[in-house]
Amino acid sequence: MIYRKNVTGLALMVSELAIGTGQRAPDLTRMEWDHIEDNGIWVTQAKAES
């Protein structure tokens, strides 16, 4: 993936979290270090607004 070769830092971390977890952007912003447990990331998805 060309993007992965050309991006670093926070942008890389956010894109990898999005790809790796399948979470939406608002849910990614709510992730905290405390959500990492038992070799996984435990986050409850926020309800989509209609």
Phi and psi in degrees as GROMACS dihedral restraints (atoms count N, CA, C in turn):
[ dihedral_restraints ]
;  ai    aj    ak    al  type     phi  dphi    fc
    3     4     5     6     1   -62.5    20    10
    4     5     6     7     1   -38.9    20    10
    6     7     8     9     1   -57.4    20    10
    7     8     9    10     1   -45.2    20    10
    9    10    11    12     1   -62.4    20    10
   10    11    12    13     1   -30.2    20    10
   12    13    14    15     1   -77.0    20    10
   13    14    15    16     1   -20.7    20    10
   15    16    17    18     1  -112.7    20    10
   16    17    18    19     1     1.2    20    10
   18    19    20    21     1  -120.2    20    10
   19    20    21    22     1   150.5    20    10
   21    22    23    24     1  -139.7    20    10
   22    23    24    25     1   176.5    20    10
   24    25    26    27     1    63.2    20    10
   25    26    27    28     1  -139.6    20    10
   27    28    29    30     1   -60.8    20    10
   28    29    30    31     1   -41.0    20    10
   30    31    32    33     1   -60.9    20    10
   31    32    33    34     1   -39.8    20    10
   33    34    35    36     1   -67.1    20    10
   34    35    36    37     1   -43.8    20    10
   36    37    38    39     1   -61.8    20    10
   37    38    39    40     1   -44.4    20    10
   39    40    41    42     1   -64.1    20    10
   40    41    42    43     1   -44.4    20    10
   42    43    44    45     1   -66.0    20    10
   43    44    45    46     1   -38.8    20    10
   45    46    47    48     1   -67.0    20    10
   46    47    48    49     1   -39.1    20    10
   48    49    50    51     1   -63.4    20    10
   49    50    51    52     1   -42.4    20    10
   51    52    53    54     1   -63.4    20    10
   52    53    54    55     1   -45.4    20    10
   54    55    56    57     1   -68.7    20    10
   55    56    57    58     1   -44.5    20    10
   57    58    59    60     1   -73.3    20    10
   58    59    60    61     1   -28.7    20    10
   60    61    62    63     1  -106.7    20    10
   61    62    63    64     1   -21.9    20    10
   63    64    65    66     1    75.1    20    10
   64    65    66    67     1    13.1    20    10
   66    67    68    69     1   -80.5    20    10
   67    68    69    70     1   153.9    20    10
   69    70    71    72     1   -79.0    20    10
   70    71    72    73     1   161.2    20    10
   72    73    74    75     1   -52.9    20    10
   73    74    75    76     1   -46.0    20    10
   75    76    77    78     1   -61.3    20    10
   76    77    78    79     1   -34.1    20    10
   78    79    80    81     1   -73.8    20    10
   79    80    81    82     1   -32.9    20    10
   81    82    83    84     1   -62.9    20    10
   82    83    84    85     1   -38.9    20    10
   84    85    86    87     1   -70.5    20    10
   85    86    87    88     1   -18.0    20    10
   87    88    89    90     1   -90.2    20    10
   88    89    90    91     1    -8.3    20    10
   90    91    92    93     1   -67.0    20    10
   91    92    93    94     1   138.5    20    10
   93    94    95    96     1  -131.2    20    10
   94    95    96    97     1   161.7    20    10
   96    97    98    99     1   -58.0    20    10
   97    98    99   100     1   -31.3    20    10
   99   100   101   102     1   -65.9    20    10
  100   101   102   103     1   -17.3    20    10
  102   103   104   105     1   -78.0    20    10
  103   104   105   106     1    -9.6    20    10
  105   106   107   108     1   -88.7    20    10
  106   107   108   109     1   118.0    20    10
  108   109   110   111     1  -156.6    20    10
  109   110   111   112     1   141.9    20    10
  111   112   113   114     1    53.0    20    10
  112   113   114   115     1    45.0    20    10
  114   115   116   117     1    60.7    20    10
  115   116   117   118     1    28.2    20    10
  117   118   119   120     1  -147.4    20    10
  118   119   120   121     1   169.8    20    10
  120   121   122   123     1  -112.2    20    10
  121   122   123   124     1   121.8    20    10
  123   124   125   126     1  -107.8    20    10
  124   125   126   127     1   103.8    20    10
  126   127   128   129     1  -134.8    20    10
  127   128   129   130     1   137.3    20    10
  129   130   131   132     1   -93.7    20    10
  130   131   132   133     1   128.0    20    10
  132   133   134   135     1   -69.1    20    10
  133   134   135   136     1   139.5    20    10
  135   136   137   138     1   -74.0    20    10
  136   137   138   139     1   149.7    20    10
  138   139   140   141     1   -69.6    20    10
  139   140   141   142     1   139.4    20    10
  141   142   143   144     1   -73.0    20    10
  142   143   144   145     1   138.3    20    10
  144   145   146   147     1   -81.7    20    10
  145   146   147   148     1   142.3    20    10
